[in-house]
Amino acid sequence: MQYTKTPYQQKQFIDVNGAVAGSLPVTINDDLLLRSYRTMVMIRTFDQRVVALQRTGQMGTYASCLGQEAIGTGIGLALGKEDVFLPYYRDQATQYLRDIPLHQQMQYWGGNEWANHFTGTSIQDFPNCVPIATQVTHAAGVASAMKIRGEKRCSLVTCGEGATSRGDFYEAMNLAGVWQLPMIMVVNNNQWAISVPRNIQTGAETIAQKAVAAGIEGFQVDGNDVCAVYDAVHYAVKKAHSGKGATLIEAVSYRLGDHTTADDATRYRSHEEVNDAWKREPIKRIQTYLHERGLWDEEQEQTLQEQCKQEVEKAVQTYLSQPPQPVEDLFDYLFEETPTHLVRQKQQAVEKLAKLGGE
Ligand SMILES: Cc1ncc(C[n+]2csc(CCOP(=O)(O)OP(=O)(O)O)c2C)c(N)n1
């Protein structure tokens, strides 16, 4: 029997050299390009600063989004305020665009779960999901509620390519297909699930083709091209809002940093591979494109770099000046009536901390 090769082709508008083959899609104007660029530079500045805070003992374990800024930015700019975002842990850019302040994101990574208490645009958004792929089932639930209520809204969930090997992912995608849910799954295919490379993660040639089995549309985009991500999400949102069902978007990128600050990626991948991936990173190409179009110059670049540094430093000061979380929070909010053994442990924790001088 002759099997046809997978039809999925990575969609791209701006290539690694900042050149556009043909023209940009009608959904993208100059204002959007500039916003994308500014956001990506801001998030990279934030990311580097948070890693530095962690290295100096002022931050908890942190999952960097270095090299994947275009994915979060494209999603954040295309998703509607009325939609619900269910993030995983590399969505700093989307959260920033959904009005979650940088200092609040630092608070979260500093270990304070209150930082998942959102307001404004993100009031109905879900907390960062660390358990792999469980958020995809939540997104199916959210989209199902929207459909039952007849609302013109959708849920958008993100996960890594490793997460697509889990049952939760397949189950949720199956529901999205059979119930025609207004749901979008964006897979950040950064090639590595901690130390497990993409090629031994799944036998599927692309992550996008997993959609076929669920009866939904799936396609690949260049996840380092913010225009491709934006255009794909914009399309999927419009489709979901008009009752035409779910979409799986595989955004192909590369994790330029360690998995988290608790990882050392040099133990399982080569410098050559990482250096090669740097050539495709998402920020340089759009900067080149903007320069060539006459939309950006050196002076604007310097001003932006300065603004980003200042905004991030301001966030650092706010984060560092916040009082530590009360130790009682470790025990509260879990049970309507706290079990006796936990009441005892809570008492012990409070006493121990008091002895240490509240440190
Ligand atoms: C249910 C569950 N199993 C295992 C883990 C441990 N774990 C944390 S991150 C990770 C790899 C995830 O890789 P991928 O989905 O590709 O996302 P990436 O971190 O590369 O963005 C694993 C296995 C977890 N957090 N949750």
The ligand as a Gaussian input file, in Angstrom:
#p B3LYP/6-31G(d) Opt

LIG

1 1
 C        2.381000      14.767000      35.073000
 C        3.842000      15.158000      35.099000
 N        4.792000      14.246000      34.810000
 C        6.086000      14.607000      34.822000
 C        6.450000      15.885000      35.143000
 C        7.922000      16.286000      35.151000
 N        8.215000      17.158000      34.013000
 C        8.300000      18.482000      34.158000
 S        8.602000      19.251000      32.726000
 C        8.645000      17.808000      31.859000
 C        8.927000      17.799000      30.377000
 C        7.928000      18.572000      29.599000
 O        8.356000      18.708000      28.285000
 P        7.482000      19.427000      27.206000
 O        6.052000      19.054000      27.381000
 O        8.087000      19.187000      25.884000
 O        7.583000      20.958000      27.605000
 P        8.866000      21.892000      27.731000
 O        9.226000      21.895000      29.203000
 O        9.939000      21.344000      26.883000
 O        8.460000      23.249000      27.301000
 C        8.400000      16.728000      32.714000
 C        8.376000      15.326000      32.292000
 C        5.420000      16.805000      35.439000
 N        5.672000      18.090000      35.705000
 N        4.126000      16.432000      35.400000

